[in-house]
Amino acid sequence: MSAAGFDERPLREASAVRIAVPGRRTGRVHQVTVWFAYHDGSLYFLAHARDHGRGTEWYRNLLAAGTATVHVGQSRYLMVHEPFAAGTDPLRSTVDLFEQKYGQAAVAQWYLPTRRIPVRARVTPAATSRAR
């Protein structure tokens, strides 16, 4: 157990997570596998901003729903979208976490060539494993 009160090992060891989030129009659950960083009880992501600047579908669905289920192997977690603290540089701090996890070269290749939206979500164990 950690200071967060649950086994964080899967989140610390996984290279990617699968997010299951309800669609903002249909409510149907959509899943996407993404890279992430885990730090101090929160998950951090770098959503692609897309040409329109509003972000990828999973990100827009997360904003609308506020929550999603995170799958890491057999472990399930609930994530709740959290804004970044005022006065911080969310993009820089999230890129730093990604570089620590995946290395500067990988982040430079996959993330820096396109505009990104930093995303933060508090994570707790899911109450049940019924999430799809």
C-alpha positions as semicolon CSV with decimal commas, in nm:
position;residue;x (nm);y (nm);z (nm)
1;M;0,000;0,000;0,000
2;S;0,106;0,353;-0,066
3;A;0,027;0,692;0,079
4;A;-0,264;0,698;-0,168
5;G;-0,412;0,402;0,023
6;F;-0,407;0,146;-0,257
7;D;-0,165;-0,065;-0,458
8;E;-0,010;0,180;-0,706
9;R;0,228;-0,077;-0,853
10;P;0,027;-0,139;-1,172
11;L;0,016;0,234;-1,242
12;R;0,387;0,276;-1,173
13;E;0,490;-0,021;-1,389
14;A;0,257;-0,006;-1,691
15;S;0,372;0,158;-2,012
16;A;0,015;0,238;-2,121
17;V;-0,338;0,233;-1,982
18;R;-0,674;0,168;-2,142
19;I;-0,929;0,439;-2,073
20;A;-1,301;0,360;-2,092
21;V;-1,507;0,678;-2,108
22;P;-1,872;0,735;-2,198
23;G;-1,934;0,921;-2,521
24;R;-2,054;1,275;-2,470
25;R;-2,338;1,235;-2,721
26;T;-2,435;0,867;-2,707
27;G;-2,326;0,766;-2,358
28;R;-2,181;0,450;-2,514
29;V;-1,847;0,354;-2,359
30;H;-1,545;0,414;-2,583
31;Q;-1,199;0,275;-2,510
32;V;-0,857;0,401;-2,605
33;T;-0,507;0,290;-2,506
34;V;-0,271;0,578;-2,428
35;W;0,065;0,658;-2,276
36;F;0,052;0,826;-1,936
37;A;0,252;0,926;-1,633
38;Y;0,154;0,856;-1,273
39;H;0,260;1,095;-0,999
40;D;0,127;1,166;-0,648
41;G;-0,206;0,989;-0,698
42;S;-0,281;1,146;-1,036
43;L;-0,257;1,033;-1,396
44;Y;-0,116;1,272;-1,653
45;F;-0,179;1,257;-2,027
46;L;-0,085;1,457;-2,334
47;A;-0,397;1,465;-2,551
48;H;-0,350;1,560;-2,915
49;A;-0,507;1,904;-2,966
50;R;-0,610;1,820;-3,326
51;D;-0,636;2,084;-3,597
52;H;-0,947;2,235;-3,438
53;G;-0,766;2,271;-3,101
54;R;-1,042;2,108;-2,895
55;G;-0,860;1,779;-2,844
56;T;-0,911;1,413;-2,921
57;E;-1,245;1,240;-2,872
58;W;-1,139;1,061;-2,552
59;Y;-1,031;1,393;-2,402
60;R;-1,352;1,572;-2,499
61;N;-1,556;1,279;-2,364
62;L;-1,360;1,293;-2,036
63;L;-1,430;1,664;-2,002
64;A;-1,801;1,604;-2,057
65;A;-1,827;1,301;-1,826
66;G;-1,577;1,416;-1,565
67;T;-1,481;1,054;-1,494
68;A;-1,356;0,743;-1,672
69;T;-1,242;0,394;-1,586
70;V;-0,874;0,310;-1,627
71;H;-0,770;-0,048;-1,702
72;V;-0,417;-0,167;-1,624
73;G;-0,392;-0,543;-1,669
74;Q;-0,642;-0,688;-1,423
75;S;-0,657;-0,369;-1,215
76;R;-0,934;-0,113;-1,251
77;Y;-0,930;0,246;-1,133
78;L;-1,166;0,539;-1,142
79;M;-1,017;0,862;-1,267
80;V;-1,172;1,202;-1,208
81;H;-1,061;1,492;-1,427
82;E;-0,881;1,761;-1,224
83;P;-0,773;2,104;-1,337
84;F;-0,411;2,200;-1,288
85;A;-0,322;2,437;-1,006
86;A;-0,319;2,805;-1,095
87;G;0,022;2,952;-1,156
88;T;0,169;2,630;-1,292
89;D;0,285;2,537;-1,642
90;P;0,076;2,221;-1,702
91;L;0,229;2,141;-2,040
92;R;0,590;2,169;-1,919
93;S;0,526;1,969;-1,601
94;T;0,343;1,693;-1,791
95;V;0,614;1,676;-2,058
96;D;0,871;1,649;-1,778
97;L;0,684;1,351;-1,628
98;F;0,661;1,186;-1,971
99;E;1,033;1,240;-2,034
100;Q;1,116;1,082;-1,698
101;K;0,906;0,779;-1,787
102;Y;0,959;0,731;-2,160
103;G;1,279;0,928;-2,226
104;Q;1,339;1,256;-2,407
105;A;1,382;1,095;-2,749
106;A;1,046;0,913;-2,740
107;V;0,861;1,222;-2,618
108;A;1,032;1,438;-2,880
109;Q;0,932;1,193;-3,154
110;W;0,571;1,119;-3,051
111;Y;0,451;1,424;-2,862
112;L;0,641;1,743;-2,934
113;P;0,581;1,764;-3,311
114;T;0,207;1,821;-3,254
115;R;0,017;2,057;-3,028
116;R;-0,082;1,886;-2,702
117;I;-0,329;1,945;-2,423
118;P;-0,205;1,841;-2,078
119;V;-0,460;1,637;-1,883
120;R;-0,462;1,553;-1,513
121;A;-0,694;1,309;-1,335
122;R;-0,704;1,192;-0,974
123;V;-0,715;0,813;-0,953
124;T;-0,868;0,574;-0,700
125;P;-0,943;0,202;-0,709
126;A;-1,266;0,121;-0,894
127;A;-1,545;-0,002;-0,668
128;T;-1,616;-0,295;-0,898
129;S;-1,465;-0,453;-1,206
130;R;-1,790;-0,424;-1,403
131;A;-1,653;-0,135;-1,610
132;R;-1,608;-0,226;-1,973
